[in-house]
Amino acid sequence: MKRYFKIWLILTGIASQIAFQSRFGAVVFIIGKILRFLFFLLFLLLLFSKTNAIAG
């Protein structure tokens, strides 16, 4: 498991360096992360608000 985590860290670092090479890439990267987080929160909100109807 440590080996896979180390590989993941290396690949994440390389991907981040590529994204942050230019100002535009950094802005797009950050906006994408924020949008992904907001959609996840929306999904959780909808999941918890609508499961009562599903469960009965």
C-alpha positions in Angstrom: 0.0 0.0 0.0 2.9 2.4 0.7 4.2 1.8 -2.7 1.0 2.8 -4.4 0.7 5.9 -2.2 4.2 6.9 -3.2 3.4 6.4 -6.9 0.2 8.4 -6.4 2.2 11.2 -4.8 4.7 11.4 -7.6 2.0 11.4 -10.3 0.0 14.0 -8.4 3.0 16.2 -8.1 3.7 15.9 -11.9 0.1 16.7 -12.8 0.1 19.7 -10.5 3.3 21.1 -11.9 1.8 20.8 -15.4 -1.4 22.5 -14.3 0.5 25.4 -12.6 3.0 26.2 -15.3 0.8 29.1 -16.5 -1.6 31.4 -14.7 -4.5 30.3 -17.0 -3.8 26.6 -16.2 -3.7 27.3 -12.5 -7.0 29.2 -12.6 -8.7 26.5 -14.6 -7.3 23.8 -12.2 -8.6 25.7 -9.1 -12.0 26.4 -10.7 -12.4 22.7 -11.7 -11.6 21.6 -8.1 -14.1 24.1 -6.6 -16.8 23.0 -9.1 -16.2 19.4 -8.3 -16.5 20.0 -4.6 -19.7 22.0 -5.1 -21.3 19.3 -7.2 -20.3 16.7 -4.6 -22.0 18.8 -1.9 -25.1 19.2 -4.1 -25.1 15.5 -4.7 -25.0 14.8 -0.9 -27.7 17.4 -0.3 -30.0 15.8 -2.9 -29.2 12.3 -1.6 -30.1 13.1 2.0 -33.1 15.2 1.2 -34.7 12.6 -1.2 -33.9 9.3 0.5 -36.8 9.6 2.9 -39.1 9.3 -0.1 -37.2 6.2 -1.4 -37.0 4.5 2.0 -40.7 5.0 2.7 
